[in-house]
Amino acid sequence: MRGGYAKRSTPRMSWRWLLVVPLVLPLLVTFYNRLEPRLWGVPFFYWAQMACALIAMVAITLVFQLEKPRRRG
């Protein structure tokens, strides 16, 4: 075994693909580079950025919770 890491393919590892969403979503600027619709007077661009941050937080928390080892006891 080279590199010191064993290759493991478990169903739990498939959840890690959710981390691509917070990486790609903010890069799609053409979809949220506008002022309308406004939410409580705040332009769409700003509250779309906040939505991206919330989506990232949810995705990272979800992957963390699904990936952490289960306690046996």
RAPE-V233366 format. One record per residue. N is the residue number from 1. BURIAL is b if it has 24 or more other ideal C-beta (glycine too) atoms within 12 Angstrom, else e. Layout:
n = [N/N]
burial = [BURIAL/BURIAL]
//
This chain:
n = [1/2/3/4/5/6/7/8/9/10/11/12/13/14/15/16/17/18/19/20/21/22/23/24/25/26/27/28/29/30/31/32/33/34/35/36/37/38/39/40/41/42/43/44/45/46/47/48/49/50/51/52/53/54/55/56/57/58/59/60/61/62/63/64/65/66/67/68/69/70/71/72/73]
burial = [e/e/e/e/e/e/e/e/e/e/e/e/e/e/e/e/e/b/b/e/e/b/e/e/e/e/e/e/e/e/e/e/e/e/e/e/e/e/e/e/e/e/e/e/e/e/e/b/e/e/e/b/e/e/e/e/e/e/b/e/e/e/e/e/e/e/e/e/e/e/e/e/e]
//
